[in-house]
Amino acid sequence: MKKRLRKKLHLGEFRELCFHVAFRTPTSVSAVEDDDLLDRFLEMIEGDGLQFGGAGGPHEFDGIVAFNARGSATDQHRETVRRWLESQPKVFNIVVGELVDAWHGWD
């Protein structure tokens, strides 16, 4: 396959990786506190050149973290996100998934 096509299809050296993130907060946390936590989380990952796409309900957050430009999230990004979430006193059931192909291979 030609390089131009690999780039267009995000294959080979142009593959981009992302990872799944999920976490919860206690039901005793207010909506304002949940919003503040999410704002701080987004500020932290955006400072690392990442973006978050997903959903959240009262006290539940679930989504994908990916690089904000062409490129891939790394294991270092995963660990940074994990450490930050673990440092938050009102966050539990933290899941930080493995790196996966952001464009191909989803069930």
Contacts in CASP RR format, 6 or more apart in sequence:
PFRMAT RR
TARGET T0000
AUTHOR 0000-0000-0000
METHOD contacts of the structure
MODEL  1
MKKRLRKKLHLGEFRELCFHVAFRTPTSVSAVEDDDLLDRFLEMIEGDGL
QFGGAGGPHEFDGIVAFNARGSATDQHRETVRRWLESQPKVFNIVVGELV
DAWHGWD
1 11 0 8 1.000
5 11 0 8 1.000
6 12 0 8 1.000
6 13 0 8 1.000
6 14 0 8 1.000
7 14 0 8 1.000
9 103 0 8 1.000
10 16 0 8 1.000
10 101 0 8 1.000
10 102 0 8 1.000
10 103 0 8 1.000
10 104 0 8 1.000
11 104 0 8 1.000
15 72 0 8 1.000
15 101 0 8 1.000
15 103 0 8 1.000
15 104 0 8 1.000
16 66 0 8 1.000
16 67 0 8 1.000
16 70 0 8 1.000
16 71 0 8 1.000
16 72 0 8 1.000
16 101 0 8 1.000
16 102 0 8 1.000
16 103 0 8 1.000
17 66 0 8 1.000
17 72 0 8 1.000
17 73 0 8 1.000
17 74 0 8 1.000
17 99 0 8 1.000
17 100 0 8 1.000
17 101 0 8 1.000
17 102 0 8 1.000
18 64 0 8 1.000
18 65 0 8 1.000
18 66 0 8 1.000
18 67 0 8 1.000
18 72 0 8 1.000
18 73 0 8 1.000
18 99 0 8 1.000
18 100 0 8 1.000
18 102 0 8 1.000
19 64 0 8 1.000
19 65 0 8 1.000
19 73 0 8 1.000
19 77 0 8 1.000
19 78 0 8 1.000
19 81 0 8 1.000
19 96 0 8 1.000
19 97 0 8 1.000
19 98 0 8 1.000
19 99 0 8 1.000
19 100 0 8 1.000
20 62 0 8 1.000
20 63 0 8 1.000
20 64 0 8 1.000
20 65 0 8 1.000
20 95 0 8 1.000
20 96 0 8 1.000
20 97 0 8 1.000
20 100 0 8 1.000
21 52 0 8 1.000
21 61 0 8 1.000
21 62 0 8 1.000
21 63 0 8 1.000
21 64 0 8 1.000
21 65 0 8 1.000
21 81 0 8 1.000
21 85 0 8 1.000
21 95 0 8 1.000
21 96 0 8 1.000
21 97 0 8 1.000
22 60 0 8 1.000
22 61 0 8 1.000
22 62 0 8 1.000
22 63 0 8 1.000
22 93 0 8 1.000
22 94 0 8 1.000
22 95 0 8 1.000
23 61 0 8 1.000
23 85 0 8 1.000
23 91 0 8 1.000
23 92 0 8 1.000
23 93 0 8 1.000
23 94 0 8 1.000
23 95 0 8 1.000
24 59 0 8 1.000
24 60 0 8 1.000
24 61 0 8 1.000
24 91 0 8 1.000
24 92 0 8 1.000
24 93 0 8 1.000
25 33 0 8 1.000
25 34 0 8 1.000
25 37 0 8 1.000
25 59 0 8 1.000
25 90 0 8 1.000
25 91 0 8 1.000
25 92 0 8 1.000
26 59 0 8 1.000
26 90 0 8 1.000
26 92 0 8 1.000
27 58 0 8 1.000
27 59 0 8 1.000
29 37 0 8 1.000
29 59 0 8 1.000
29 90 0 8 1.000
31 58 0 8 1.000
33 90 0 8 1.000
34 58 0 8 1.000
34 59 0 8 1.000
37 88 0 8 1.000
37 90 0 8 1.000
37 91 0 8 1.000
38 61 0 8 1.000
41 52 0 8 1.000
41 61 0 8 1.000
41 84 0 8 1.000
41 85 0 8 1.000
42 52 0 8 1.000
44 80 0 8 1.000
44 81 0 8 1.000
44 84 0 8 1.000
45 51 0 8 1.000
45 52 0 8 1.000
45 65 0 8 1.000
45 81 0 8 1.000
46 68 0 8 1.000
48 77 0 8 1.000
48 80 0 8 1.000
49 67 0 8 1.000
49 68 0 8 1.000
49 69 0 8 1.000
50 65 0 8 1.000
50 66 0 8 1.000
50 67 0 8 1.000
50 68 0 8 1.000
50 73 0 8 1.000
50 77 0 8 1.000
50 81 0 8 1.000
51 65 0 8 1.000
51 66 0 8 1.000
51 67 0 8 1.000
51 68 0 8 1.000
52 63 0 8 1.000
52 64 0 8 1.000
52 65 0 8 1.000
53 63 0 8 1.000
53 64 0 8 1.000
53 65 0 8 1.000
53 66 0 8 1.000
54 61 0 8 1.000
54 62 0 8 1.000
54 63 0 8 1.000
54 64 0 8 1.000
55 61 0 8 1.000
55 62 0 8 1.000
55 63 0 8 1.000
56 62 0 8 1.000
64 102 0 8 1.000
65 73 0 8 1.000
65 77 0 8 1.000
65 81 0 8 1.000
66 73 0 8 1.000
66 102 0 8 1.000
67 73 0 8 1.000
72 99 0 8 1.000
72 102 0 8 1.000
73 99 0 8 1.000
74 99 0 8 1.000
75 99 0 8 1.000
78 96 0 8 1.000
78 97 0 8 1.000
78 98 0 8 1.000
78 99 0 8 1.000
81 96 0 8 1.000
82 94 0 8 1.000
82 96 0 8 1.000
85 91 0 8 1.000
85 94 0 8 1.000
85 96 0 8 1.000
86 94 0 8 1.000
100 106 0 8 1.000
END
